[in-house]
Amino acid sequence: MKNAIWIAGFVVLIAVFVIIGMLRKGGTRASHQIGVIPKETESVYWEGVRQGALKAGAEENYTILWNGPEIETDCERQIQIVEDMIARKVDGIVLAPSNRKALVPAVEKTYDKKIPCVIVDSGVETDKYLSYMATDNFKGGVLAAQRIGELLAGKGKILVVAWTPNSASTDARLQGFRETLAKEFPGIEIVDSQFPNPPTMDKARDVTQDMLTRNAGVDGLFACNATTAGGALTALRSVQKDDKKIKMVGFDAWPMVVDGLEKGDLDSLILQNPYKMGYEGVKAIIRHLQGEKVDKLVDTGVELITQDRLKDPKIQELVKSQI
C-alpha cells in the first residue's frame, strides 16, 4: 500500500515538473489553432466570415480564434491582435486588413515567423502572404455603375456615400464605379461624395442626409459597403415615401438593406460572399500545412441582385449565409 502511494506521488511530481517546463517555454495551448481577424466585429457582414471559418474549422478539427477591433479605423488594435496571435503561435492567420498600408509590417511579421497568413476581403501592400481571397471589388464597382447608368438612361446627377480612404476593397469599388461612369455614361455626374467619420451606420445616415439636403433633385445614389448602405437607406426612406425617384444601388446583404430591396426602397445590391472567404481562408491554411499547393489569388465572386433575383434559390442561399 505504501509503495502504491509512493508511486502515485512520484507520478504527480513528475507531471508537475513537466507542466512547469511547458509553461516556461511559452505556455500550453490547444493544438491546431487558426486566428481569424476581421476588420471589425460590429458589422453583420463579418458574421458571414466567422460562420464560414467556424464551419471549416469544425470539419478539420481546428479551433478558430475569432478577434477583431470594434471599429474598422482602429488599425492599432488590429495590429495588436495580429501580434497576439503570433505570440500564441497559432498555426495560421486569416486576416482582413483594415488599412492596406498600416497592416503591412504585421503581415510581413507573420511571413518572417513562418505563420501562413491568408488575406481576405481587402488587400494589403505586400506579397508576403499565403493567399489573397476576395471579391473582385473593381468589378463590383463596375456593376454598380452600369446599373445606375441603366436606371437613369445615361443621364442624371448622383451622390456617392464613400468609405474611409486606404481600405483597399472600397477604394477599388469606388475606382471601378467612377471609371465606368466616366467611360460609359458621361451624362451622369457625381455631384457630391462623402464618407462617414467615424465609420458607423449612424454617421453614414447623417452624411447622406447632408448631401440630400444640399443637392436637391438628385437622381441616384451609390453606397459602397454594408455600413454606408444601411445608413443611406435610412436617410433615403426619410425623404421619399411612395415616390421612389432617387434610385439607390448598395453593397452587401445586411438584413435591413435586403428588407429595403424586397420593399422596393432601393433598386439593387452588389453581393459578395464573406462566408466563402472565411471558409476557404481556413481551408487554404490547412491545405498548405498538409503540403498542398494553394493559389495566390482567389476570386470569391460578386453578384448584382435586384428584387426579382431574390427569388432565385442560388441567391437566397447566398443571402442566407450572410444574415
C-alpha positions, 0 to 999 in steps of 0.5 A: 500500500505504501509503495502504491502511494509512493508511486502515485506521488512520484507520478504527480511530481513528475507531471508537475515538473513537466507542466512547469517546463511547458509553461516556461517555454511559452505556455500550453495551448490547444493544438491546431489553432487558426486566428481569424481577424476581421476588420471589425466585429460590429458589422453583420457582414463579418458574421458571414466570415466567422460562420464560414471559418467556424464551419471549416474549422469544425470539419478539420478539427481546428479551433478558430480564434475569432478577434477583431477591433470594434471599429474598422479605423482602429488599425492599432488594435488590429495590429495588436491582435495580429501580434497576439496571435503570433505570440500564441503561435497559432498555426495560421492567420486569416486576416482582413486588413483594415488599412492596406498600408498600416497592416503591412509590417504585421503581415510581413511579421507573420511571413518572417515567423513562418505563420501562413497568413491568408488575406481576405476581403481587402488587400494589403501592400505586400506579397508576403502572404499565403493567399489573397481571397476576395471579391473582385471589388473593381468589378463590383464597382463596375456593376454598380455603375452600369446599373445606375447608368441603366436606371437613369438612361445615361443621364442624371446627377448622383451622390456617392456615400464613400468609405474611409480612404486606404481600405483597399476593397472600397477604394477599388469599388469606388475606382471601378464605379467612377471609371465606368461612369466616366467611360460609359455614361458621361451624362451622369455626374457625381455631384457630391461624395462623402464618407462617414467619420467615424465609420458607423451606420449612424454617421453614414445616415447623417452624411447622406442626409447632408448631401440630400439636403444640399443637392436637391433633385438628385437622381441616384445614389451609390453606397459602397459597403454594408455600413454606408448602405444601411445608413443611406437607406435610412436617410433615403426612406426619410425623404421619399415615401411612395415616390421612389425617384432617387434610385439607390444601388448598395453593397452587401446583404445586411438584413435591413438593406435586403428588407429595403430591396424586397420593399422596393426602397432601393433598386439593387445590391452588389453581393459578395460572399464573406462566408466563402472567404472565411471558409476557404481562408481556413481551408487554404491554411490547412491545405498548405500545412498538409503540403498542398499547393494553394493559389495566390489569388482567389476570386470569391465572386460578386453578384448584382441582385435586384428584387426579382433575383431574390427569388432565385434559390442560388441567391437566397442561399447566398443571402442566407449565409450572410444574415 
